[in-house]
Amino acid sequence: QVQLQESGPGLVKPSQTLSLTCTVSGASITTNDYYWTWIRQPPGKGLEWMGAIAYTGRTYYSPSLNSRTSISRDTSKNQFTLQLNSMTPEDTAVYYCANLKADWGQGTQVTVSS
């Protein structure tokens, strides 16, 4: 069974960079055909796909967030990480990591406030 767990700060100040880590168990992030994604849901809004990193290490980003987003991985720890810079209150959301085989983390609330 594949399990994902997000970790990172719950509160970020405006203009700071958010860094979230997803720790994966039950599968290697380098396993063929696995794509590891970041998704968020602002309060009262729908899910927004942010980007992904493939089992090859290739990255994909949402066009609307491309200039602010970076996804990387640490294969030795079986983790992948989201960095989102220039945070604003509009980035307040629950952030999820998931894979395209429908395994999701429980989500982590991130609030942007001074």
KOLDO-702292 format. One line per field, with one value per residue (C-alpha): x, y, z; residue number from 1. Coordinates in steps of 0.001 Angstrom, whole numbers. Example, Ala and Ser with C-alpha at 12.3 -4.5 7.8 and 13.67 -1.06 7.14 Angstrom:
BEGIN
east	[12300, 13670]
north	[-4500, -1060]
up	[7800, 7140]
resi	[1, 2]
END
This chain:
BEGIN
east	[0, 1429, 1278, 2158, 2691, 3122, 5258, 6166, 5247, 1636, 2210, 4206, 4673, 3926, 6843, 8450, 9078, 7021, 8789, 6756, 8040, 6147, 7488, 6460, 6289, 5209, 6734, 9914, 9513, 11702, 9366, 8409, 5293, 4854, 4197, 4241, 2162, 1304, -2290, -3850, -7312, -7882, -10748, -14079, -12498, -11752, -8625, -5716, -2983, 375, 2939, 4533, 7795, 8041, 9834, 12540, 12980, 11384, 9211, 5947, 4354, 1020, 1374, -247, 2349, 5347, 7393, 6986, 7157, 9941, 9587, 12567, 13242, 15584, 15658, 17758, 14925, 12098, 10795, 9789, 9565, 7541, 8901, 6560, 8073, 6648, 3802, 683, -2508, -4090, -1771, -3516, -4774, -4633, -1696, -1744, 825, -449, 406, -1475, -2486, -4855, -2821, -3062, -1576, -3904, -3083, -1482, -2949, -738, -1766, -69, -271, 1951]
north	[0, 3348, 6066, 9732, 12236, 15988, 17999, 21638, 24920, 25726, 29463, 31468, 35208, 37102, 37177, 34121, 30806, 27789, 24457, 21276, 17724, 14577, 11367, 8250, 4722, 1515, 2420, 3953, 7340, 6025, 3132, 3087, 5018, 6790, 10522, 12419, 15538, 18539, 19749, 22443, 23562, 27152, 27694, 27533, 26671, 23593, 21542, 23081, 20955, 22623, 20347, 16928, 15074, 11871, 8677, 9836, 13113, 15174, 17961, 19439, 22661, 24402, 27326, 29633, 28787, 27863, 30943, 30467, 26695, 24200, 20478, 18326, 14940, 13108, 9516, 8478, 9542, 8645, 12187, 14919, 18586, 21586, 25102, 27998, 31442, 34929, 33680, 35832, 35361, 33943, 30957, 29983, 26464, 22836, 21333, 17684, 15387, 12525, 10224, 9541, 6130, 7921, 7651, 10879, 12340, 13653, 17252, 20039, 23470, 26377, 29891, 32991, 35834, 38430]
up	[0, -1037, 1584, 1275, 4064, 3674, 6065, 6309, 7980, 8655, 8595, 6067, 5838, 2615, 152, 1770, 63, 1032, 1174, 1601, 1602, 736, 2203, 314, 1644, -15, -3373, -4653, -6270, -9088, -9879, -13536, -14501, -11176, -11347, -8058, -7869, -5754, -5587, -3469, -2462, -1339, 1088, -683, -4031, -6076, -6419, -8314, -9835, -9245, -10798, -10832, -10910, -12865, -11896, -14320, -12467, -15213, -13879, -15064, -13857, -14073, -16480, -13953, -11291, -13419, -12623, -8878, -8499, -8215, -7551, -6697, -5170, -2831, -3944, -939, 1350, -1053, -801, -3185, -2373, -3468, -3311, -4007, -3819, -3404, -1255, -892, 1152, -2030, -1652, 1580, 972, 1951, 74, -958, -2434, -4537, -7358, -10552, -9281, -6872, -3679, -1703, 1434, 4107, 3230, 5190, 5849, 4834, 5833, 4482, 6937, 8491]
resi	[1, 2, 3, 4, 5, 6, 7, 8, 9, 10, 11, 12, 13, 14, 15, 16, 17, 18, 19, 20, 21, 22, 23, 24, 25, 26, 27, 28, 29, 30, 31, 32, 33, 34, 35, 36, 37, 38, 39, 40, 41, 42, 43, 44, 45, 46, 47, 48, 49, 50, 51, 52, 53, 54, 55, 56, 57, 58, 59, 60, 61, 62, 63, 64, 65, 66, 67, 68, 69, 70, 71, 72, 73, 74, 75, 76, 77, 78, 79, 80, 81, 82, 83, 84, 85, 86, 87, 88, 89, 90, 91, 92, 93, 94, 95, 96, 97, 98, 99, 100, 101, 102, 103, 104, 105, 106, 107, 108, 109, 110, 111, 112, 113, 114]
END
